Amino acid sequence: MSKGYKVVKEKALAFYKKEINYLVVFKRMTEVQQGSKSFQELFEEVVEAVYRCGMEGETADRMVGFQFVRALNSASIR
């Protein structure tokens, strides 16, 4: 794992913890963990996708938060 990826992931996680309603996320985490992907795997996939697009800083943080919520709400995740 590159240093840039790790920094983006850490910042994105901090943004995520600040911006998203914990009760909703906890409920969805439980649902995701019962499905085929774990919560952590899903989060890492989103971070990796944003990092590969070359986004940095606050833009990357916000994009990860936005895309992660979209992924949690996706019909493919049970």
C-alpha positions as CSV (number, residue, x, y, z in Angstrom):
1,M,0.0,0.0,0.0
2,S,1.5,3.3,-1.0
3,K,1.8,6.2,1.4
4,G,-0.6,8.4,-0.6
5,Y,-3.3,5.7,-0.4
6,K,-2.8,5.4,3.3
7,V,-3.1,9.2,3.8
8,V,-6.2,9.4,1.7
9,K,-7.7,6.5,3.6
10,E,-7.0,8.0,7.0
11,K,-8.4,11.4,6.0
12,A,-11.4,9.9,4.4
13,L,-12.1,7.9,7.5
14,A,-11.9,11.0,9.7
15,F,-14.3,12.8,7.4
16,Y,-16.6,9.9,7.4
17,K,-16.7,9.8,11.2
18,K,-17.5,13.5,11.4
19,E,-20.1,13.7,8.7
20,I,-22.3,10.6,8.8
21,N,-25.0,9.6,11.2
22,Y,-23.7,6.8,13.4
23,L,-27.0,5.1,14.0
24,V,-27.7,4.8,10.2
25,V,-24.2,3.6,9.6
26,F,-24.3,1.0,12.4
27,K,-27.5,-0.4,11.0
28,R,-26.0,-0.6,7.5
29,M,-22.7,-2.0,8.8
30,T,-24.6,-4.9,10.4
31,E,-26.5,-5.6,7.1
32,V,-23.3,-5.4,5.0
33,Q,-21.4,-7.8,7.3
34,Q,-24.2,-10.3,6.9
35,G,-23.8,-10.1,3.1
36,S,-20.9,-11.1,0.9
37,K,-18.7,-8.0,1.6
38,S,-17.6,-6.8,5.0
39,F,-17.9,-3.1,5.9
40,Q,-14.1,-2.7,5.8
41,E,-13.8,-4.3,2.4
42,L,-16.4,-2.0,1.0
43,F,-14.8,1.1,2.5
44,E,-11.3,0.1,1.2
45,E,-12.7,-0.4,-2.3
46,V,-14.2,3.1,-2.3
47,V,-11.0,4.7,-1.0
48,E,-8.9,2.8,-3.6
49,A,-11.2,3.9,-6.4
50,V,-11.0,7.6,-5.4
51,Y,-7.2,7.4,-5.0
52,R,-6.8,5.8,-8.5
53,C,-8.7,8.8,-9.9
54,G,-5.9,11.0,-8.7
55,M,-8.1,13.0,-6.2
56,E,-6.3,14.6,-3.2
57,G,-7.1,16.6,-0.2
58,E,-10.6,17.7,0.8
59,T,-12.0,16.8,-2.6
60,A,-10.9,13.2,-2.1
61,D,-12.3,13.2,1.5
62,R,-15.7,14.4,0.3
63,M,-15.8,12.0,-2.7
64,V,-15.0,9.0,-0.5
65,G,-17.7,10.0,2.0
66,F,-20.2,10.5,-0.8
67,Q,-19.4,7.3,-2.7
68,F,-19.3,5.3,0.5
69,V,-22.8,6.3,1.4
70,R,-23.9,5.5,-2.1
71,A,-22.3,2.1,-1.9
72,L,-23.9,1.4,1.5
73,N,-27.3,2.3,0.0
74,S,-26.7,0.1,-3.1
75,A,-29.2,-2.6,-3.8
76,S,-26.3,-5.0,-4.4
77,I,-25.3,-4.9,-0.8
78,R,-27.4,-6.8,1.6
